[in-house]
Amino acid sequence: MDERIYDPSYDFNFHKSAPSIFFATPLVSFLTKHRVDTVIVTGCNTSGCVRASIVDAFSYGYRVIVPEDCCGDVEKGPHVRNLEDCARRYCDVMSSADVIAYLNRATLHQPQAS
């Protein structure tokens, strides 16, 4: 894992064997344990793995956010069409700048530890 984005005291690694990061992995248990209600989906192949993960996250009841500029596909057409379709049904699609602003606002509203 790239040390710039991986924190071994918080993050954990696992392998997936299907397009969705949720299918037959420990992800749901991890998210439930940490009381997560929103997931941000990024990755390669919007029409494959990203879309499968979006649909599964939605199906598990998570709010799903997809930063459009943090995923992609072999061609632009499938990327755009799949995000448009998913935005109609399963997720909020926005820019990474808007996602970062959302996270900054959410962090400001969290109760402080005592």
C-alpha positions, 0 to 999 in steps of 0.5 A: 500500500502507498504510505501516503494514503495508508494508515495501518492503525486505521486501515485494513486490507483485503482482496476481492474476487468479484467486481463489487468491493462488497461481494464476499469481503469483510467490508460490511462488517468493518463499516458496521463496526465503525458506524459508517452510513456513507461510502465514497466509491472511486476506482477503475472501470466505471462500467464494471467494478465501480458500478457494481460497488455503487449498486451493492453499497446502495443495496446495503443501505449506505448513502453513496457518493461518487467523485466523477473525476476519481473514477474512469473507464477504458473509454469516456462514453461508458464512464459518462453513461454509467455515472449518469445512470447510477446518479438517477438511481443509486448515488450522488455524483459530484466533483472531488472538490465538492466531496472534499468540501462535504467531508470538511463540513462533516468533520466540523460537525462531529462531536469532540472527544473528551 
